[in-house]
Amino acid sequence: MLILLSALFSGSEAALFSLDPAARKKLRASGSTGLRADQLLDQPEQVLSAILFWNLLINMTYFAMAAIVGDRLDTATDTTSSITVLFTVVSLLIIIFFSEMLPKSLAVISPVKIATLVGVPLAFAFHVVRPILPLVTATNRLASRLIWPSFEPEQEISLGDIERAIELGTDDAALIRRERAALRGLVEISETRVTELMQPRARLWLTEEISSVDFQNSAHFSHLLVTNQSGDMVVAAVPVRALRPSQFDHLKDHLEPVVYVPWSAYVSQALEQLQLRNCSVAVIVNEFGELAGVLIKDEILRFIMVTRDDDEAECAWSLQEVTDGVFRAFGSASIRSVAKRLDLVVDEVGVTTLSGLIQRQNGRFPREGDRALLGDFQLLVLSEVEDGWIIEIRRREKDQGET
């Protein structure tokens, strides 16, 4: 009985805490027992404490009984010490296999079925020990702090302290505004993904051979990016904007290494890598390891130092209002800036531009006439220009569907 009860709680723990949102939805639809099990997950810490309490109590009782039986076997006149040792080892292996390994393996394979079966008995066991759970939680917390304190250093200074120091340090209103903008930019780079500031691959100046570079349109670029032989990854960079005219004949002497960061990283993490390795270009790679774009240190510093008024002016330039409720923008316009201007909340993960949003929703590269949805607005591809596409953004009518 103790082995079965221990298996019940071990399997319950593995089944309940391996459920993903889709599995929980299926569990709720399986009936009252599944709904009861799903309700337990609304308070996971208390349920876990109850399961661990019951499991510990059952296992201690099991080992106490096994010790008593082993002692009686040892004192019996017709048994040898080898039988006692064998009994102890077998008892240990039985509870390890039948109460831990087997039930948890079955629970992970089919968590919804196991959670449905154990929902009612687990809810009953939880309510039995619920009055003493605060004591169990406090004991666990005290033990964890004594064994593994995990002290964390306190902040030496807060952002509010910095702002007050700025206000008290000068009477120049313009300087205060710039310093506040820089402080706000420092905070924002820890919340901004690199894909929002990077230059996409289509706008990069790439070359495989430095000797055959054409400098006719070099004024539009700050860096010349050198790729590998296949041309699918940047391996070095040349800061052409920082070079003197006489240095253009020896570009190989000015090659700089680059750092690689994933597309999901934050700008602050990319800046930290650039500072540590003394580089000026961070290559952004997507989840397949392919080149998505580059992020230049100067652009990060500009993002930090630029005032928000300039940022809003840039946003206003990228989105022009044609008539009431109708706007036009380039396909390369940032979704974040457009959503800010239109007062929208967007949750498109991995998409940074309007063209990217249209491509995701249509499953192909944008074409003239393609449509997409952005909150309460509909996007329409009007025409192609040299730098991309012109997108019309029109507010949807209340009775207009999402087809």
C-alpha positions in Angstrom: 0.0 0.0 0.0 2.8 2.4 0.8 4.5 1.7 -2.5 1.2 2.4 -4.4 0.6 5.6 -2.4 4.2 6.8 -3.1 3.8 6.0 -6.8 0.5 7.9 -6.8 2.1 11.1 -5.5 5.3 10.8 -7.6 3.3 10.3 -10.8 1.0 13.1 -9.9 3.9 15.5 -9.5 5.4 14.5 -12.9 2.0 14.6 -14.7 0.7 17.9 -13.3 3.9 19.9 -13.7 4.6 18.6 -17.3 1.4 20.0 -18.7 1.7 22.7 -21.3 -1.2 25.2 -22.0 -2.6 23.0 -24.8 -2.6 19.9 -22.5 -4.3 21.9 -19.7 -7.0 22.9 -22.1 -7.5 19.3 -23.0 -7.5 18.4 -19.3 -10.3 20.9 -18.6 -12.4 19.4 -21.3 -12.0 15.8 -20.0 -14.7 16.2 -17.3 -15.0 17.1 -13.6 -12.0 15.1 -12.5 -9.8 16.8 -15.1 -11.2 20.2 -14.1 -10.4 19.4 -10.4 -6.8 18.6 -11.4 -6.5 21.8 -13.4 -7.7 23.9 -10.5 -4.9 22.5 -8.4 -2.4 24.1 -10.8 -3.8 27.5 -10.0 -1.8 27.3 -6.7 1.3 25.3 -7.9 3.6 26.1 -4.9 1.1 24.9 -2.3 0.2 21.8 -4.3 3.9 20.9 -4.8 4.5 21.3 -1.0 1.6 19.0 -0.3 2.8 16.3 -2.7 6.3 16.5 -1.3 5.0 16.3 2.2 2.9 13.2 1.5 5.7 11.5 -0.4 8.2 12.2 2.3 5.8 10.9 5.0 5.0 7.7 3.0 8.7 7.0 2.2 9.8 7.5 5.8 7.1 5.1 7.0 8.1 2.6 4.4 11.8 2.7 5.4 10.8 2.5 9.1 8.8 -0.6 8.5 11.6 -2.1 6.3 14.1 -1.4 9.1 11.9 -3.1 11.6 11.5 -6.2 9.4 15.2 -6.2 8.7 16.0 -6.0 12.5 13.6 -8.9 13.2 15.3 -11.0 10.4 18.7 -10.2 11.8 17.7 -11.4 15.3 15.9 -14.5 14.1 17.8 -17.7 14.8 17.1 -19.4 11.5 18.3 -16.6 9.2 21.8 -15.3 8.2 23.1 -11.8 7.8 23.1 -12.1 4.0 19.3 -12.5 4.0 19.0 -9.3 6.0 21.3 -7.4 3.6 19.4 -8.9 0.6 16.0 -7.8 2.0 17.3 -4.2 2.6 18.7 -3.9 -0.9 15.6 -5.4 -2.5 13.3 -3.0 -0.5 15.3 0.0 -1.6 15.3 -1.1 -5.3 11.5 -1.8 -5.2 10.6 1.7 -3.9 13.1 3.4 -6.3 11.7 1.6 -9.4 8.0 1.2 -8.6 7.5 4.4 -6.6 9.7 6.8 -8.5 11.0 5.7 -11.9 8.0 3.8 -13.3 5.2 6.2 -12.3 7.1 9.3 -13.4 8.0 7.8 -16.7 4.3 6.8 -17.4 3.2 10.3 -16.2 5.5 12.1 -18.6 4.4 9.9 -21.5 0.6 10.6 -21.0 0.3 13.5 -18.5 -3.3 14.3 -19.3 -4.6 10.7 -18.6 -2.6 10.4 -15.4 -3.7 13.9 -14.2 -7.3 13.0 -14.9 -7.0 9.8 -12.9 -5.3 11.4 -9.9 -7.3 14.6 -9.8 -9.8 13.6 -7.1 -7.5 11.7 -4.7 -4.8 14.4 -5.0 -7.4 17.1 -4.3 -8.5 15.2 -1.2 -4.9 14.7 0.0 -4.2 18.4 -0.6 -7.2 19.6 1.5 -6.2 17.3 4.3 -2.7 18.9 4.7 -3.7 22.4 3.6 -3.8 23.8 7.2 -0.2 22.9 7.8 1.2 24.0 4.4 2.3 27.4 5.6 4.5 25.7 8.2 5.9 23.4 5.5 6.5 26.3 3.1 8.2 28.3 5.9 10.4 25.3 6.8 11.4 24.7 3.2 12.3 28.4 2.8 14.3 28.5 6.0 16.2 25.3 5.1 17.0 26.6 1.6 18.2 29.9 3.0 20.4 28.1 5.5 21.9 25.6 3.0 21.9 27.8 -0.1 21.4 31.5 0.9 21.9 32.9 -2.7 22.6 36.4 -1.5 22.0 39.1 -4.1 23.8 42.4 -4.0 21.7 45.5 -3.5 21.6 48.3 -6.0 24.1 51.0 -5.1 22.0 53.6 -6.8 18.5 53.7 -8.4 17.3 55.5 -11.5 15.3 57.9 -9.4 18.5 58.8 -7.5 20.2 59.5 -10.9 17.3 61.7 -12.1 17.4 63.7 -8.8 21.1 64.1 -9.2 20.7 65.4 -12.7 18.0 67.9 -11.6 20.2 69.2 -8.8 23.4 69.2 -10.8 22.5 71.9 -13.3 20.0 74.7 -13.9 20.2 74.3 -17.7 16.7 73.0 -18.8 18.1 71.8 -22.2 20.9 69.9 -20.6 18.5 68.3 -18.1 16.3 67.2 -21.0 19.2 65.6 -22.9 20.5 63.9 -19.8 17.1 62.5 -19.0 16.8 61.3 -22.6 20.2 59.5 -22.3 19.0 57.9 -19.1 15.8 56.8 -20.7 17.7 55.4 -23.6 20.0 53.3 -21.3 16.9 51.8 -19.7 15.2 51.1 -23.1 18.2 49.2 -24.6 17.6 46.5 -21.9 14.0 46.1 -23.2 14.6 46.5 -26.9 15.4 43.5 -29.2 18.3 43.7 -31.6 16.0 43.2 -34.5 14.3 46.5 -33.8 17.6 48.5 -34.4 19.5 46.3 -36.8 20.1 47.1 -40.4 18.4 44.3 -42.5 20.4 42.2 -44.8 19.0 43.8 -47.9 20.5 47.2 -46.9 24.0 46.0 -46.1 27.1 46.7 -48.2 28.5 43.2 -48.7 31.5 42.0 -50.5 33.5 38.8 -50.8 36.6 40.4 -52.3 37.9 43.6 -50.8 40.1 44.3 -53.9 37.0 44.5 -56.2 35.0 47.0 -54.1 33.2 49.8 -55.9 33.1 53.0 -53.8 30.7 54.8 -56.0 27.8 54.6 -53.4 30.0 54.2 -50.3 28.7 57.5 -48.8 25.5 55.8 -47.8 27.3 53.2 -45.6 29.3 53.4 -42.4 30.9 49.9 -42.7 31.9 47.6 -45.5 31.0 44.0 -44.5 33.2 41.1 -45.7 31.4 37.8 -46.2 32.7 34.2 -46.5 33.2 32.5 -49.9 29.5 31.5 -50.0 28.4 35.0 -49.2 25.9 33.9 -46.6 27.7 35.2 -43.4 29.6 38.3 -42.4 33.1 37.5 -41.1 34.7 40.9 -40.8 34.0 44.6 -41.2 35.8 47.8 -42.4 34.8 51.1 -40.9 35.0 53.0 -44.2 33.4 56.2 -42.7 36.3 56.5 -40.3 39.0 56.0 -42.9 41.0 58.7 -44.7 41.0 58.7 -48.5 44.6 57.5 -48.6 43.6 54.4 -46.5 41.1 53.1 -49.0 43.9 51.5 -51.0 44.8 49.3 -48.0 41.4 48.1 -46.7 42.8 44.7 -45.5 44.9 46.6 -42.9 41.7 47.9 -41.4 39.6 44.8 -41.1 37.8 44.5 -37.7 36.4 41.3 -36.2 32.7 41.0 -35.6 30.6 39.5 -32.8 27.6 37.2 -33.4 24.3 37.6 -31.4 21.0 35.8 -31.8 18.0 37.7 -33.1 16.2 37.3 -29.7 19.0 39.1 -27.7 18.5 42.5 -26.3 20.4 45.6 -27.4 22.1 45.9 -24.0 23.5 42.4 -24.4 24.8 43.2 -27.9 26.4 46.4 -26.6 28.1 44.5 -23.8 29.6 42.0 -26.2 30.8 44.8 -28.5 32.5 46.5 -25.5 34.1 43.3 -24.2 35.6 42.4 -27.6 36.3 46.0 -28.7 34.2 45.6 -31.9 31.9 48.0 -33.7 29.6 45.6 -35.6 27.4 42.8 -34.2 26.1 40.3 -36.7 22.5 39.2 -36.0 21.7 35.6 -36.8 18.2 34.0 -36.9 17.1 30.7 -35.4 18.6 28.9 -38.4 22.0 30.5 -38.0 21.5 32.6 -41.1 22.4 36.3 -41.5 19.5 38.5 -40.6 21.2 41.9 -40.3 23.9 43.8 -38.4 23.8 46.2 -35.5 26.4 48.9 -35.3 27.7 50.4 -32.1 27.3 53.9 -33.3 23.6 53.3 -33.9 23.2 51.9 -30.4 24.8 55.0 -29.0 22.6 57.2 -31.1 19.6 55.4 -29.9 20.7 56.1 -26.3 21.6 59.7 -26.8 18.8 60.9 -29.1 16.0 62.8 -27.5 12.6 61.4 -27.6 11.4 64.5 -29.5 13.7 63.5 -32.3 12.5 60.0 -32.1 8.8 61.0 -32.3 9.7 63.3 -35.3 11.3 60.4 -37.0 8.2 58.3 -36.3 6.0 61.0 -37.8 8.2 61.2 -40.9 8.0 57.4 -41.5 4.1 57.5 -41.2 2.3 60.1 -43.2 -1.5 60.7 -42.7 -3.1 61.0 -46.1 -6.7 61.6 -44.9 -8.6 61.0 -41.7 -7.9 57.4 -40.7 -5.7 56.6 -43.7 -1.9 56.6 -43.5 1.0 55.7 -45.8 4.4 54.4 -44.8 7.4 52.5 -46.3 7.5 48.8 -45.9 10.8 49.1 -43.9 9.0 51.2 -41.2 9.3 49.8 -37.7 6.2 48.1 -36.4 7.0 49.5 -33.0 7.1 53.1 -34.1 4.0 52.7 -36.2 2.1 51.1 -33.4 3.3 53.9 -31.1 1.9 56.5 -33.5 -1.4 54.7 -33.9 -1.7 53.9 -30.2 -1.8 50.1 -30.8 -0.5 47.2 -28.8 1.1 44.6 -31.0 2.4 41.1 -30.0 4.1 40.0 -33.3 7.1 38.1 -32.1 10.1 38.1 -34.5 8.6 40.7 -36.9 10.0 44.2 -36.9 8.8 45.9 -40.1 5.6 46.3 -42.0 6.9 44.3 -44.9 7.8 41.5 -42.5 4.3 41.5 -41.1 2.7 41.3 -44.5 5.1 38.5 -45.5 4.3 36.5 -42.4 0.5 36.8 -42.8 0.6 36.0 -46.5 3.3 33.3 -46.4 5.3 34.9 -49.3 7.2 38.1 -50.2 5.0 41.1 -50.5 3.3 41.8 -53.8 1.2 44.7 -55.0 -2.3 44.3 -53.6 -1.4 42.1 -50.7 -3.2 42.8 -47.4 -2.5 42.2 -43.7 -3.9 43.1 -40.3 -2.3 45.3 -37.7 -4.6 45.6 -34.7 -7.6 47.7 -35.8 -5.9 48.7 -39.1 -5.6 47.0 -42.4 -2.4 47.1 -44.4 -2.4 47.3 -48.2 0.6 47.1 -50.5 0.2 49.9 -53.0 3.4 50.0 -55.1 7.0 49.1 -55.2 9.7 51.8 -55.0 13.5 51.7 -55.0 13.8 51.2 -51.2 10.9 48.7 -50.9 7.2 49.0 -50.8 4.7 51.8 -50.1 2.1 50.5 -47.6 -1.4 52.1 -47.0 -2.7 51.8 -43.5 -6.4 52.2 -43.2 -8.6 51.8 -40.1 -11.0 48.9 -40.4 -14.8 49.4 -40.2 -16.5 47.9 -37.2 -18.5 45.5 -39.4 -15.5 44.5 -41.5 -14.3 41.0 -40.9 -10.8 39.7 -40.7 -11.0 37.5 -43.9 
